[in-house]
Amino acid sequence: MSFPNLPPKPPTRQIRALQDQDGATITVYQAYPSTIATAAVAHQRLDASPDFRTTRMTWIKPSWAWMLYRSGHSYKDPGQERILAIKMKREDFLGLLGKGVLTHVTTSTATASPRSGSRQKQQQQEEMTSDSQGGTNTETEKKASKKISRESKRKDRLQSLNVKIQWDPERTVRLDSLNYRSIQIGIPAGLIKEWAENMIVSIEDVTNKARELKRILDERPDVIDEELAELGLVPKETEFEVPVELRSRLGMSHDAPGLVTRTSF
């Protein structure tokens, strides 16, 4: 049975976000502790607080509903109790997407039992620490080898410019799962400094908006989406058009471009 009056479902993978009228900026969300959030809003710089780290990947989310899900309306994690709406220029956002690399989980890793995985890891470590004569290295040599390996990995991580792209089930503002995906974008340590200093147009604390939304949902479970939007608690997210040349890179090539945006919050 068809329902001609219902809008079509969004593609499985589509970027939906709050944008200004001419599409020059896009809003993404991230949750931080109060020490970082307070300084960031006051100075309009994410790195205004010494607690802001440039040595670890940070994940930004264009979807307000997914940010609510991740943070539990800001109540889930004491270390991420403040939600920031971060406005970026369109070209800078596209620049991040252009460095995107899809995340993957291999079947062998996902299905291996913890015990077998532990045995494999132990065997690999033993193979890595065996010397050319067939014997094993001394404990000191093993520790030195592990230290070098850790330092090498840390150096690679700090220098990496690969932006991680992950697609997770989209959510409603009630935190229910939907049958299409929302993009999560992991900015690597090698780009964090540039992102914080040069790619951010403005920073707004929207924690109270998230908490007011939860209060209304708790007190009025039957409240309709349109009313939440009228109260300014749900932004109007529209499709962020991704150039054809980037769609395959982002894992979007199997979805037809140009379909309508999300119609259910």
VOPAGU-2260 file (C-alpha; in pm, 1 decimal, decimal comma):
REM VOPAGU-2260
SITE   aa  ch    i         X         Y         Z
SITE  MET   A    0       0,0       0,0       0,0
SITE  SER   A    1     136,7     343,8     -91,9
SITE  PHE   A    2      91,2     666,0     102,7
SITE  PRO   A    3     124,3     952,4    -147,9
SITE  ASN   A    4      86,8    1225,0     117,5
SITE  LEU   A    5     384,7    1106,0     319,9
SITE  PRO   A    6     727,8    1249,8     234,6
SITE  PRO   A    7     981,9     996,9     108,5
SITE  LYS   A    8    1228,1     846,8     355,0
SITE  PRO   A    9    1574,6    1006,0     353,2
SITE  PRO   A   10    1856,0     807,8     193,1
SITE  THR   A   11    2034,2     562,8     420,2
SITE  ARG   A   12    2338,6     790,5     432,5
SITE  GLN   A   13    2280,0    1161,3     405,0
SITE  ILE   A   14    2431,6    1454,7     592,6
SITE  ARG   A   15    2159,8    1665,0     754,4
SITE  ALA   A   16    2248,8    1976,0     950,0
SITE  LEU   A   17    2151,7    2324,4    1059,5
SITE  GLN   A   18    2274,2    2566,8     792,1
SITE  ASP   A   19    2231,9    2936,5     732,4
SITE  GLN   A   20    2005,9    3050,6     449,9
SITE  ASP   A   21    2275,9    3081,6     185,6
SITE  GLY   A   22    2448,4    2759,0     291,3
SITE  ALA   A   23    2771,8    2937,0     381,6
SITE  THR   A   24    2791,8    2780,6     729,4
SITE  ILE   A   25    2702,3    2450,5     892,9
SITE  THR   A   26    2653,3    2375,1    1262,4
SITE  VAL   A   27    2809,5    2072,3    1428,4
SITE  TYR   A   28    2793,0    1960,9    1791,0
SITE  GLN   A   29    3037,9    1839,9    2050,2
SITE  ALA   A   30    3020,3    1783,3    2425,8
SITE  TYR   A   31    3293,2    1901,5    2663,7
SITE  PRO   A   32    3354,5    1941,8    3037,3
SITE  SER   A   33    3260,5    2277,2    3187,9
SITE  THR   A   34    3620,5    2396,6    3212,1
SITE  ILE   A   35    3658,3    2379,6    2833,5
SITE  ALA   A   36    3304,1    2489,2    2743,1
SITE  THR   A   37    3297,6    2801,7    2961,6
SITE  ALA   A   38    3626,1    2932,3    2824,8
SITE  ALA   A   39    3535,2    2838,3    2467,3
SITE  VAL   A   40    3210,3    3037,4    2473,7
SITE  ALA   A   41    3364,2    3335,8    2653,9
SITE  HIS   A   42    3657,3    3366,5    2411,4
SITE  GLN   A   43    3495,3    3203,1    2106,1
SITE  ARG   A   44    3789,5    2965,9    2081,4
SITE  LEU   A   45    3785,5    2596,8    2164,7
SITE  ASP   A   46    4147,2    2608,1    2275,4
SITE  ALA   A   47    4091,8    2895,7    2520,7
SITE  SER   A   48    4117,8    2650,8    2811,2
SITE  PRO   A   49    4444,8    2468,8    2886,8
SITE  ASP   A   50    4231,3    2157,7    2938,8
SITE  PHE   A   51    4155,6    2141,4    2566,4
SITE  ARG   A   52    4375,7    1870,7    2416,7
SITE  THR   A   53    4522,2    1878,3    2070,3
SITE  THR   A   54    4675,3    1532,0    2102,8
SITE  ARG   A   55    4362,4    1320,5    2069,1
SITE  MET   A   56    4088,4    1274,6    1811,4
SITE  THR   A   57    3762,0    1460,3    1866,6
SITE  TRP   A   58    3428,5    1366,8    1709,4
SITE  ILE   A   59    3184,1    1624,9    1574,8
SITE  LYS   A   60    2822,8    1555,0    1485,0
SITE  PRO   A   61    2598,1    1756,5    1250,7
SITE  SER   A   62    2286,0    1588,2    1393,2
SITE  TRP   A   63    2130,5    1751,6    1699,2
SITE  ALA   A   64    1934,6    1434,2    1779,2
SITE  TRP   A   65    2246,3    1217,5    1763,3
SITE  MET   A   66    2429,3    1458,9    1992,6
SITE  LEU   A   67    2138,7    1429,1    2238,8
SITE  TYR   A   68    2163,0    1051,1    2217,0
SITE  ARG   A   69    2539,5    1047,2    2266,2
SITE  SER   A   70    2524,3    1279,0    2567,2
SITE  GLY   A   71    2193,8    1162,6    2714,1
SITE  HIS   A   72    2056,4    1517,2    2683,1
SITE  SER   A   73    2384,2    1627,3    2855,0
SITE  TYR   A   74    2328,8    1408,2    3164,2
SITE  LYS   A   75    2508,0    1089,6    3054,4
SITE  ASP   A   76    2875,4    1166,7    3111,6
SITE  PRO   A   77    3006,0    1400,1    3387,9
SITE  GLY   A   78    3305,3    1478,0    3164,9
SITE  GLN   A   79    3082,5    1586,4    2873,6
SITE  GLU   A   80    2809,9    1777,9    3052,3
SITE  ARG   A   81    2812,8    2084,4    2826,8
SITE  ILE   A   82    2695,9    2069,5    2465,1
SITE  LEU   A   83    2840,4    2323,6    2224,4
SITE  ALA   A   84    2698,0    2421,6    1887,2
SITE  ILE   A   85    2997,7    2497,2    1668,6
SITE  LYS   A   86    2943,0    2687,3    1347,3
SITE  MET   A   87    3186,0    2620,8    1061,4
SITE  LYS   A   88    3226,8    2758,2     710,6
SITE  ARG   A   89    3097,5    2527,9     440,6
SITE  GLU   A   90    3433,4    2510,5     264,8
SITE  ASP   A   91    3615,1    2410,2     584,2
SITE  PHE   A   92    3360,2    2137,7     654,8
SITE  LEU   A   93    3403,0    2009,2     299,4
SITE  GLY   A   94    3778,5    2019,9     352,8
SITE  LEU   A   95    3742,0    1779,6     644,4
SITE  LEU   A   96    3519,7    1549,3     439,2
SITE  GLY   A   97    3780,0    1553,3     163,2
SITE  LYS   A   98    4027,0    1394,2     407,5
SITE  GLY   A   99    3769,7    1138,6     519,7
SITE  VAL   A  100    3848,4     769,8     565,0
SITE  LEU   A  101    3567,7     526,1     648,6
SITE  THR   A  102    3600,2     325,9     969,6
SITE  HIS   A  103    3561,5     -51,3     942,4
SITE  VAL   A  104    3531,8    -349,2    1176,7
SITE  THR   A  105    3665,3    -673,3    1032,7
SITE  THR   A  106    3454,9    -987,0    1060,1
SITE  SER   A  107    3738,8   -1189,1    1210,9
SITE  THR   A  108    3785,0    -933,7    1488,3
SITE  ALA   A  109    3414,5    -904,5    1554,4
SITE  THR   A  110    3350,7   -1279,1    1575,7
SITE  ALA   A  111    3662,8   -1399,7    1753,5
SITE  SER   A  112    3612,7   -1510,5    2110,9
SITE  PRO   A  113    3798,0   -1313,1    2382,7
SITE  ARG   A  114    4002,5   -1620,2    2472,3
SITE  SER   A  115    4109,5   -1696,7    2115,8
SITE  GLY   A  116    4184,3   -1330,2    2058,7
SITE  SER   A  117    4400,9   -1327,4    2370,3
SITE  ARG   A  118    4591,9   -1634,7    2252,6
SITE  GLN   A  119    4644,1   -1476,9    1909,9
SITE  LYS   A  120    4771,7   -1155,6    2064,6
SITE  GLN   A  121    5006,6   -1345,5    2294,6
SITE  GLN   A  122    5139,3   -1549,7    2003,3
SITE  GLN   A  123    5193,4   -1237,1    1794,5
SITE  GLN   A  124    5379,9   -1069,5    2079,5
SITE  GLU   A  125    5596,8   -1376,1    2125,9
SITE  GLU   A  126    5674,9   -1382,1    1754,4
SITE  MET   A  127    5759,4   -1011,7    1754,2
SITE  THR   A  128    5996,1   -1046,3    2050,8
SITE  SER   A  129    6185,6   -1352,2    1925,5
SITE  ASP   A  130    6537,7   -1272,0    1808,6
SITE  SER   A  131    6707,4   -1383,0    1488,3
SITE  GLN   A  132    6870,5   -1678,8    1664,1
SITE  GLY   A  133    6537,0   -1834,4    1753,0
SITE  GLY   A  134    6549,8   -1743,9    2121,0
SITE  THR   A  135    6350,8   -1475,8    2307,7
SITE  ASN   A  136    6479,7   -1131,8    2398,0
SITE  THR   A  137    6551,1   -1037,2    2754,8
SITE  GLU   A  138    6282,9    -864,3    2961,1
SITE  THR   A  139    6467,4    -533,2    2927,1
SITE  GLU   A  140    6479,3    -566,3    2549,3
SITE  LYS   A  141    6108,2    -650,1    2540,0
SITE  LYS   A  142    6022,5    -340,0    2741,4
SITE  ALA   A  143    6243,0    -125,3    2519,4
SITE  SER   A  144    6077,7    -267,6    2209,1
SITE  LYS   A  145    5729,3    -197,2    2348,8
SITE  LYS   A  146    5829,1     158,3    2440,8
SITE  ILE   A  147    5959,8     225,9    2089,6
SITE  SER   A  148    5641,5      80,4    1943,0
SITE  ARG   A  149    5421,4     301,5    2164,6
SITE  GLU   A  150    5623,0     611,9    2079,3
SITE  SER   A  151    5604,9     530,2    1709,2
SITE  LYS   A  152    5227,6     483,6    1724,7
SITE  ARG   A  153    5188,1     806,9    1920,3
SITE  LYS   A  154    5396,5     996,4    1664,1
SITE  ASP   A  155    5191,0     852,1    1378,4
SITE  ARG   A  156    4868,6     945,0    1559,7
SITE  LEU   A  157    4979,5    1303,2    1620,0
SITE  GLN   A  158    5084,1    1347,2    1257,1
SITE  SER   A  159    4787,3    1174,0    1095,5
SITE  LEU   A  160    4562,0    1389,6     878,1
SITE  ASN   A  161    4305,5    1116,9     812,6
SITE  VAL   A  162    3957,3    1226,2     917,3
SITE  LYS   A  163    3751,9     930,2    1042,0
SITE  ILE   A  164    3403,1     889,4     894,6
SITE  GLN   A  165    3148,2     674,9    1074,7
SITE  TRP   A  166    2778,8     621,9    1001,5
SITE  ASP   A  167    2557,3     530,5    1296,3
SITE  PRO   A  168    2179,4     486,0    1318,0
SITE  GLU   A  169    2011,9     827,3    1331,3
SITE  ARG   A  170    1808,4     905,4    1642,1
SITE  THR   A  171    1499,4    1098,6    1735,9
SITE  VAL   A  172    1515,1    1363,1    2009,0
SITE  ARG   A  173    1347,9    1095,6    2221,9
SITE  LEU   A  174    1664,6     892,1    2153,0
SITE  ASP   A  175    1486,5     620,9    1953,3
SITE  SER   A  176    1676,4     462,2    1665,7
SITE  LEU   A  177    1576,7     537,2    1305,5
SITE  ASN   A  178    1635,1     320,4     997,8
SITE  TYR   A  179    1880,4     555,9     830,9
SITE  ARG   A  180    2222,7     682,8     924,8
SITE  SER   A  181    2386,5     988,3    1077,7
SITE  ILE   A  182    2746,5    1086,2    1009,8
SITE  GLN   A  183    3008,4    1118,5    1282,9
SITE  ILE   A  184    3332,5    1293,0    1189,7
SITE  GLY   A  185    3653,5    1223,7    1380,1
SITE  ILE   A  186    3906,9    1506,0    1354,0
SITE  PRO   A  187    4258,0    1363,3    1408,8
SITE  ALA   A  188    4523,9    1509,5    1634,5
SITE  GLY   A  189    4714,7    1630,8    1329,8
SITE  LEU   A  190    4425,1    1864,1    1238,3
SITE  ILE   A  191    4284,7    1958,9    1579,9
SITE  LYS   A  192    4496,0    2273,1    1619,3
SITE  GLU   A  193    4408,6    2403,3    1272,4
SITE  TRP   A  194    4040,3    2322,7    1326,7
SITE  ALA   A  195    4025,5    2499,1    1662,8
SITE  GLU   A  196    4216,9    2806,3    1545,8
SITE  ASN   A  197    4099,1    2861,8    1189,5
SITE  MET   A  198    3782,5    2667,2    1105,4
SITE  ILE   A  199    3534,0    2781,5    1369,9
SITE  VAL   A  200    3306,2    3079,2    1305,5
SITE  SER   A  201    3120,9    3082,8    1639,0
SITE  ILE   A  202    3055,2    2874,5    1949,8
SITE  GLU   A  203    2726,0    2860,0    2141,1
SITE  ASP   A  204    2640,6    2670,4    2458,5
SITE  VAL   A  205    2317,3    2478,6    2392,4
SITE  THR   A  206    2316,6    2266,3    2707,6
SITE  ASN   A  207    2008,9    2438,4    2850,5
SITE  LYS   A  208    1823,9    2377,4    2525,7
SITE  ALA   A  209    1896,2    2004,4    2552,8
SITE  ARG   A  210    1784,6    1994,1    2914,9
SITE  GLU   A  211    1468,5    2193,0    2853,7
SITE  LEU   A  212    1383,6    1955,7    2570,8
SITE  LYS   A  213    1423,6    1656,6    2801,7
SITE  ARG   A  214    1211,4    1824,7    3069,9
SITE  ILE   A  215     925,4    1875,0    2826,6
SITE  LEU   A  216     952,3    1521,2    2691,0
SITE  ASP   A  217     942,1    1382,8    3045,4
SITE  GLU   A  218     645,1    1595,5    3149,3
SITE  ARG   A  219     455,6    1570,7    2820,3
SITE  PRO   A  220     530,7    1240,5    2646,3
SITE  ASP   A  221     264,6    1314,0    2385,7
SITE  VAL   A  222     412,8    1647,8    2275,6
SITE  ILE   A  223     438,9    1662,8    1896,0
SITE  ASP   A  224     753,8    1733,7    1700,5
SITE  GLU   A  225     614,7    2049,8    1542,5
SITE  GLU   A  226     561,5    2206,6    1883,9
SITE  LEU   A  227     915,5    2124,0    1991,6
SITE  ALA   A  228    1041,0    2293,4    1676,4
SITE  GLU   A  229     825,0    2601,3    1742,3
SITE  LEU   A  230     972,4    2623,1    2093,5
SITE  GLY   A  231    1317,9    2642,3    1936,1
SITE  LEU   A  232    1426,9    2313,5    2090,1
SITE  VAL   A  233    1477,2    2129,2    1761,6
SITE  PRO   A  234    1669,2    2296,5    1477,5
SITE  LYS   A  235    1556,5    2272,1    1117,6
SITE  GLU   A  236    1815,4    2040,1     966,9
SITE  THR   A  237    1839,4    2028,6     589,6
SITE  GLU   A  238    2045,7    1821,8     351,7
SITE  PHE   A  239    2408,2    1924,8     324,2
SITE  GLU   A  240    2485,2    1867,4     -40,6
SITE  VAL   A  241    2799,3    1661,7     -86,2
SITE  PRO   A  242    2985,4    1690,4    -419,0
SITE  VAL   A  243    2966,5    1381,3    -636,9
SITE  GLU   A  244    3342,3    1330,6    -619,3
SITE  LEU   A  245    3323,7    1291,1    -239,0
SITE  ARG   A  246    3021,6    1065,4    -214,4
SITE  SER   A  247    3210,2     742,2    -281,9
SITE  ARG   A  248    3486,1     838,3     -39,4
SITE  LEU   A  249    3224,9     888,2     233,6
SITE  GLY   A  250    3037,4     567,8     157,0
SITE  MET   A  251    2738,9     754,5      11,2
SITE  SER   A  252    2762,1     640,9    -350,4
SITE  HIS   A  253    2490,5     375,3    -315,3
SITE  ASP   A  254    2233,4     637,7    -209,6
SITE  ALA   A  255    2065,8     860,6    -463,5
SITE  PRO   A  256    2153,8    1228,5    -405,1
SITE  GLY   A  257    1901,0    1505,6    -379,6
SITE  LEU   A  258    1622,6    1330,6    -185,2
SITE  VAL   A  259    1436,3    1510,5      90,0
SITE  THR   A  260    1574,9    1566,7     437,4
SITE  ARG   A  261    1471,0    1413,2     764,9
SITE  THR   A  262    1105,1    1476,9     847,7
SITE  SER   A  263    1083,9    1308,8    1189,2
SITE  PHE   A  264    1285,3    1432,8    1483,0
